[in-house]
Amino acid sequence: MNEFDLDELLNESHPISPVPISPSNDDIMNLSKRLDHLTIDMNTQNLTIELEKMKQRRLRRSFKQLKSEILSLRQTTTQLQSDNDL
């Protein structure tokens, strides 16, 4: 049995060239549909991510506003207690 010499194959001056395959119209249409679907999926994913970011921003703003109102109420309460103690 002949041994297969990989080094010899790699050093060949004329490597095996791939045979060009021309895709059929059906193949092209299927690929086009898949690309369209991928584009739609990516756009949907991007929109979902952007929507989640918007929600987070709103929540942060609401939280900051609520925190500010609580601090203001605490000051008012402290002032009222101080006034009552007099």
Contacts in CASP RR format, 6 or more apart in sequence:
PFRMAT RR
TARGET T0000
AUTHOR 0000-0000-0000
METHOD contacts of the structure
MODEL  1
MNEFDLDELLNESHPISPVPISPSNDDIMNLSKRLDHLTIDMNTQNLTIE
LEKMKQRRLRRSFKQLKSEILSLRQTTTQLQSDNDL
23 31 0 8 1.000
END
